[in-house]
Amino acid sequence: MARILWIVLVVIVALWVIGLIADIAGGFIHILLLVALAILIYNLVTGRKGV
């Protein structure tokens, strides 16, 4: 599950960078960035679990 969250985080940040460079969908890109930040904080707080 954590791997999927990291993949989503990378995709969202990549979309944000593309949107920042291309200046498209201004507000929506920032919402995606906030979601990515929330996922990152969640992963940092929960930590890595043993297999």
Gaussian input, Z-matrix of N, CA and C with variables (Angstrom, degrees):
# hf/3-21g

backbone

0 1
 N
 C     1     B1
 C     2     B2     1     A1
 N     3     B3     2     A2     1     D1
 C     4     B4     3     A3     2     D2
 C     5     B5     4     A4     3     D3
 N     6     B6     5     A5     4     D4
 C     7     B7     6     A6     5     D5
 C     8     B8     7     A7     6     D6
 N     9     B9     8     A8     7     D7
 C    10    B10     9     A9     8     D8
 C    11    B11    10    A10     9     D9
 N    12    B12    11    A11    10    D10
 C    13    B13    12    A12    11    D11
 C    14    B14    13    A13    12    D12
 N    15    B15    14    A14    13    D13
 C    16    B16    15    A15    14    D14
 C    17    B17    16    A16    15    D15
 N    18    B18    17    A17    16    D16
 C    19    B19    18    A18    17    D17
 C    20    B20    19    A19    18    D18
 N    21    B21    20    A20    19    D19
 C    22    B22    21    A21    20    D20
 C    23    B23    22    A22    21    D21
 N    24    B24    23    A23    22    D22
 C    25    B25    24    A24    23    D23
 C    26    B26    25    A25    24    D24
 N    27    B27    26    A26    25    D25
 C    28    B28    27    A27    26    D26
 C    29    B29    28    A28    27    D27
 N    30    B30    29    A29    28    D28
 C    31    B31    30    A30    29    D29
 C    32    B32    31    A31    30    D30
 N    33    B33    32    A32    31    D31
 C    34    B34    33    A33    32    D32
 C    35    B35    34    A34    33    D33
 N    36    B36    35    A35    34    D34
 C    37    B37    36    A36    35    D35
 C    38    B38    37    A37    36    D36
 N    39    B39    38    A38    37    D37
 C    40    B40    39    A39    38    D38
 C    41    B41    40    A40    39    D39
 N    42    B42    41    A41    40    D40
 C    43    B43    42    A42    41    D41
 C    44    B44    43    A43    42    D42
 N    45    B45    44    A44    43    D43
 C    46    B46    45    A45    44    D44
 C    47    B47    46    A46    45    D45
 N    48    B48    47    A47    46    D46
 C    49    B49    48    A48    47    D47
 C    50    B50    49    A49    48    D48
 N    51    B51    50    A50    49    D49
 C    52    B52    51    A51    50    D50
 C    53    B53    52    A52    51    D51
 N    54    B54    53    A53    52    D52
 C    55    B55    54    A54    53    D53
 C    56    B56    55    A55    54    D54
 N    57    B57    56    A56    55    D55
 C    58    B58    57    A57    56    D56
 C    59    B59    58    A58    57    D57
 N    60    B60    59    A59    58    D58
 C    61    B61    60    A60    59    D59
 C    62    B62    61    A61    60    D60
 N    63    B63    62    A62    61    D61
 C    64    B64    63    A63    62    D62
 C    65    B65    64    A64    63    D63
 N    66    B66    65    A65    64    D64
 C    67    B67    66    A66    65    D65
 C    68    B68    67    A67    66    D66
 N    69    B69    68    A68    67    D67
 C    70    B70    69    A69    68    D68
 C    71    B71    70    A70    69    D69
 N    72    B72    71    A71    70    D70
 C    73    B73    72    A72    71    D71
 C    74    B74    73    A73    72    D72
 N    75    B75    74    A74    73    D73
 C    76    B76    75    A75    74    D74
 C    77    B77    76    A76    75    D75
 N    78    B78    77    A77    76    D76
 C    79    B79    78    A78    77    D77
 C    80    B80    79    A79    78    D78
 N    81    B81    80    A80    79    D79
 C    82    B82    81    A81    80    D80
 C    83    B83    82    A82    81    D81
 N    84    B84    83    A83    82    D82
 C    85    B85    84    A84    83    D83
 C    86    B86    85    A85    84    D84
 N    87    B87    86    A86    85    D85
 C    88    B88    87    A87    86    D86
 C    89    B89    88    A88    87    D87
 N    90    B90    89    A89    88    D88
 C    91    B91    90    A90    89    D89
 C    92    B92    91    A91    90    D90
 N    93    B93    92    A92    91    D91
 C    94    B94    93    A93    92    D92
 C    95    B95    94    A94    93    D93
 N    96    B96    95    A95    94    D94
 C    97    B97    96    A96    95    D95
 C    98    B98    97    A97    96    D96
 N    99    B99    98    A98    97    D97
 C   100   B100    99    A99    98    D98
 C   101   B101   100   A100    99    D99
 N   102   B102   101   A101   100   D100
 C   103   B103   102   A102   101   D101
 C   104   B104   103   A103   102   D102
 N   105   B105   104   A104   103   D103
 C   106   B106   105   A105   104   D104
 C   107   B107   106   A106   105   D105
 N   108   B108   107   A107   106   D106
 C   109   B109   108   A108   107   D107
 C   110   B110   109   A109   108   D108
 N   111   B111   110   A110   109   D109
 C   112   B112   111   A111   110   D110
 C   113   B113   112   A112   111   D111
 N   114   B114   113   A113   112   D112
 C   115   B115   114   A114   113   D113
 C   116   B116   115   A115   114   D114
 N   117   B117   116   A116   115   D115
 C   118   B118   117   A117   116   D116
 C   119   B119   118   A118   117   D117
 N   120   B120   119   A119   118   D118
 C   121   B121   120   A120   119   D119
 C   122   B122   121   A121   120   D120
 N   123   B123   122   A122   121   D121
 C   124   B124   123   A123   122   D122
 C   125   B125   124   A124   123   D123
 N   126   B126   125   A125   124   D124
 C   127   B127   126   A126   125   D125
 C   128   B128   127   A127   126   D126
 N   129   B129   128   A128   127   D127
 C   130   B130   129   A129   128   D128
 C   131   B131   130   A130   129   D129
 N   132   B132   131   A131   130   D130
 C   133   B133   132   A132   131   D131
 C   134   B134   133   A133   132   D132
 N   135   B135   134   A134   133   D133
 C   136   B136   135   A135   134   D134
 C   137   B137   136   A136   135   D135
 N   138   B138   137   A137   136   D136
 C   139   B139   138   A138   137   D137
 C   140   B140   139   A139   138   D138
 N   141   B141   140   A140   139   D139
 C   142   B142   141   A141   140   D140
 C   143   B143   142   A142   141   D141
 N   144   B144   143   A143   142   D142
 C   145   B145   144   A144   143   D143
 C   146   B146   145   A145   144   D144
 N   147   B147   146   A146   145   D145
 C   148   B148   147   A147   146   D146
 C   149   B149   148   A148   147   D147
 N   150   B150   149   A149   148   D148
 C   151   B151   150   A150   149   D149
 C   152   B152   151   A151   150   D150

   B1=1.4574
   B2=1.5336
   B3=1.3255
   B4=1.4614
   B5=1.5229
   B6=1.3186
   B7=1.4701
   B8=1.5167
   B9=1.3140
   B10=1.4649
   B11=1.5238
   B12=1.3112
   B13=1.4583
   B14=1.5274
   B15=1.3284
   B16=1.4641
   B17=1.5228
   B18=1.3345
   B19=1.4638
   B20=1.5191
   B21=1.3248
   B22=1.4617
   B23=1.5272
   B24=1.3082
   B25=1.4608
   B26=1.5258
   B27=1.3135
   B28=1.4645
   B29=1.5228
   B30=1.3192
   B31=1.4710
   B32=1.5180
   B33=1.3218
   B34=1.4577
   B35=1.5220
   B36=1.3120
   B37=1.4669
   B38=1.5258
   B39=1.3305
   B40=1.4619
   B41=1.5282
   B42=1.3275
   B43=1.4679
   B44=1.5227
   B45=1.3201
   B46=1.4616
   B47=1.5231
   B48=1.3248
   B49=1.4636
   B50=1.5238
   B51=1.3266
   B52=1.4662
   B53=1.5261
   B54=1.3104
   B55=1.4579
   B56=1.5154
   B57=1.3176
   B58=1.4605
   B59=1.5236
   B60=1.3200
   B61=1.4604
   B62=1.5308
   B63=1.3174
   B64=1.4603
   B65=1.5251
   B66=1.3187
   B67=1.4620
   B68=1.5305
   B69=1.3417
   B70=1.4549
   B71=1.5196
   B72=1.3069
   B73=1.4720
   B74=1.5215
   B75=1.3103
   B76=1.4569
   B77=1.5140
   B78=1.3245
   B79=1.4580
   B80=1.5169
   B81=1.3250
   B82=1.4603
   B83=1.5216
   B84=1.3101
   B85=1.4586
   B86=1.5283
   B87=1.3095
   B88=1.4613
   B89=1.5273
   B90=1.3118
   B91=1.4652
   B92=1.5252
   B93=1.3374
   B94=1.4618
   B95=1.5217
   B96=1.3193
   B97=1.4648
   B98=1.5291
   B99=1.3027
   B100=1.4661
   B101=1.5272
   B102=1.3291
   B103=1.4673
   B104=1.5318
   B105=1.3294
   B106=1.4683
   B107=1.5226
   B108=1.3163
   B109=1.4606
   B110=1.5257
   B111=1.3164
   B112=1.4617
   B113=1.5312
   B114=1.3376
   B115=1.4580
   B116=1.5251
   B117=1.3161
   B118=1.4676
   B119=1.5244
   B120=1.3092
   B121=1.4665
   B122=1.5249
   B123=1.3292
   B124=1.4602
   B125=1.5280
   B126=1.3434
   B127=1.4707
   B128=1.5097
   B129=1.3105
   B130=1.4614
   B131=1.5316
   B132=1.3195
   B133=1.4594
   B134=1.5240
   B135=1.3284
   B136=1.4499
   B137=1.5204
   B138=1.3204
   B139=1.4576
   B140=1.5121
   B141=1.2993
   B142=1.4600
   B143=1.5213
   B144=1.3129
   B145=1.4596
   B146=1.5271
   B147=1.3158
   B148=1.4552
   B149=1.5176
   B150=1.3305
   B151=1.4684
   B152=1.4984
   A1=110.72
   A2=116.40
   A3=119.52
   A4=110.55
   A5=117.59
   A6=120.54
   A7=110.79
   A8=117.19
   A9=121.35
   A10=110.00
   A11=117.42
   A12=120.85
   A13=111.07
   A14=117.18
   A15=120.36
   A16=110.94
   A17=117.16
   A18=120.72
   A19=110.11
   A20=116.82
   A21=121.11
   A22=109.80
   A23=117.08
   A24=121.52
   A25=111.03
   A26=117.27
   A27=121.18
   A28=110.78
   A29=117.55
   A30=120.95
   A31=110.78
   A32=117.30
   A33=120.96
   A34=111.19
   A35=116.90
   A36=119.55
   A37=110.28
   A38=118.03
   A39=120.90
   A40=110.29
   A41=117.15
   A42=120.33
   A43=111.20
   A44=116.35
   A45=119.63
   A46=111.19
   A47=116.65
   A48=120.40
   A49=110.24
   A50=117.51
   A51=120.54
   A52=110.26
   A53=116.68
   A54=120.53
   A55=112.13
   A56=116.93
   A57=120.96
   A58=110.52
   A59=116.19
   A60=121.00
   A61=110.80
   A62=117.39
   A63=121.74
   A64=112.56
   A65=118.03
   A66=123.76
   A67=112.19
   A68=115.47
   A69=120.64
   A70=109.85
   A71=115.71
   A72=123.51
   A73=111.55
   A74=117.60
   A75=124.36
   A76=116.27
   A77=118.54
   A78=121.32
   A79=112.98
   A80=116.90
   A81=121.37
   A82=111.20
   A83=117.51
   A84=121.92
   A85=110.15
   A86=116.63
   A87=119.68
   A88=111.50
   A89=117.44
   A90=120.66
   A91=109.52
   A92=116.92
   A93=120.10
   A94=111.36
   A95=116.31
   A96=120.16
   A97=110.66
   A98=117.49
   A99=120.39
   A100=111.13
   A101=116.70
   A102=120.13
   A103=109.67
   A104=116.31
   A105=120.11
   A106=111.10
   A107=116.70
   A108=120.77
   A109=110.72
   A110=117.34
   A111=120.77
   A112=110.94
   A113=117.03
   A114=120.76
   A115=110.46
   A116=116.30
   A117=120.48
   A118=110.83
   A119=117.78
   A120=121.70
   A121=110.31
   A122=117.08
   A123=120.88
   A124=110.63
   A125=116.00
   A126=119.46
   A127=111.99
   A128=117.62
   A129=120.06
   A130=111.83
   A131=116.68
   A132=120.68
   A133=110.80
   A134=117.74
   A135=120.29
   A136=111.72
   A137=117.28
   A138=120.30
   A139=111.84
   A140=113.99
   A141=119.40
   A142=109.22
   A143=116.23
   A144=121.94
   A145=109.83
   A146=117.04
   A147=121.61
   A148=110.81
   A149=116.12
   A150=120.21
   A151=109.97
   D1=-40.74
   D2=-179.23
   D3=-65.61
   D4=-33.41
   D5=178.26
   D6=-63.67
   D7=-40.81
   D8=177.89
   D9=-63.59
   D10=-40.78
   D11=178.93
   D12=-63.07
   D13=-39.80
   D14=178.11
   D15=-66.15
   D16=-38.69
   D17=177.91
   D18=-63.68
   D19=-43.73
   D20=177.50
   D21=-62.10
   D22=-42.06
   D23=179.00
   D24=-59.53
   D25=-46.42
   D26=-179.49
   D27=-64.33
   D28=-42.40
   D29=179.29
   D30=-62.85
   D31=-44.43
   D32=-178.46
   D33=-65.57
   D34=-42.88
   D35=178.73
   D36=-65.94
   D37=-38.41
   D38=177.41
   D39=-62.67
   D40=-43.65
   D41=177.13
   D42=-62.43
   D43=-37.54
   D44=178.83
   D45=-64.49
   D46=-44.05
   D47=179.82
   D48=-63.91
   D49=-42.75
   D50=178.01
   D51=-62.80
   D52=-42.79
   D53=178.38
   D54=-65.92
   D55=-35.00
   D56=178.78
   D57=-67.04
   D58=-42.43
   D59=179.89
   D60=-70.24
   D61=-43.71
   D62=-175.31
   D63=-87.04
   D64=-11.57
   D65=-179.25
   D66=55.96
   D67=51.38
   D68=176.94
   D69=-120.68
   D70=148.79
   D71=175.82
   D72=52.44
   D73=48.90
   D74=-173.38
   D75=-41.59
   D76=-63.45
   D77=-175.65
   D78=-66.25
   D79=-38.74
   D80=-177.66
   D81=-64.18
   D82=-38.68
   D83=-179.83
   D84=-63.38
   D85=-39.56
   D86=-179.76
   D87=-69.72
   D88=-33.40
   D89=174.68
   D90=-64.30
   D91=-42.12
   D92=177.32
   D93=-62.25
   D94=-37.96
   D95=178.01
   D96=-64.13
   D97=-40.27
   D98=177.91
   D99=-64.02
   D100=-38.51
   D101=177.10
   D102=-63.81
   D103=-43.44
   D104=178.43
   D105=-61.74
   D106=-40.47
   D107=178.42
   D108=-64.53
   D109=-39.70
   D110=177.85
   D111=-63.12
   D112=-40.35
   D113=178.15
   D114=-65.08
   D115=-41.97
   D116=178.56
   D117=-61.56
   D118=-46.58
   D119=179.45
   D120=-62.65
   D121=-41.41
   D122=178.31
   D123=-59.26
   D124=-45.34
   D125=179.44
   D126=-65.21
   D127=-37.90
   D128=179.26
   D129=-68.48
   D130=-37.57
   D131=-178.26
   D132=-71.96
   D133=-44.15
   D134=-176.60
   D135=-75.49
   D136=-26.68
   D137=178.31
   D138=74.13
   D139=178.02
   D140=-178.60
   D141=-91.02
   D142=129.59
   D143=-179.44
   D144=-93.96
   D145=148.35
   D146=177.28
   D147=-71.02
   D148=153.93
   D149=-177.62
   D150=-89.08

